[in-house]
Amino acid sequence: MCKDTTMANVEKKGYVDAGWPTDIPEGRHAVTELVADTAGALSPYGDIEFPVDASELPYVHSFTVINK
């Protein structure tokens, strides 16, 4: 039997989800798949429609000069 009772008497904290929004108005809910206007998982990209035109992308192809 363990003689160290300090760990057994530690008060447990309630579950806190750090990713859950905290600035929700009273009586409202964060948008989840349960209250979304469409069925299925929500897009992590928001309302962006794919495919996106290449001219709108901020991508710049890298170029490496090899030292000789």
URMOGI-V549598 format. One record per run of one state. SS is the DSSP state (H for helix, E for strand, - for the rest). FROM is the first residue (numbers start at 1). LEN is the number of residues. If there is no record, write none. Layout:
ss:SS from:FROM len:LEN
ss:SS from:FROM len:LEN
This chain:
ss:- from:1 len:53
ss:H from:54 len:3
ss:- from:57 len:12
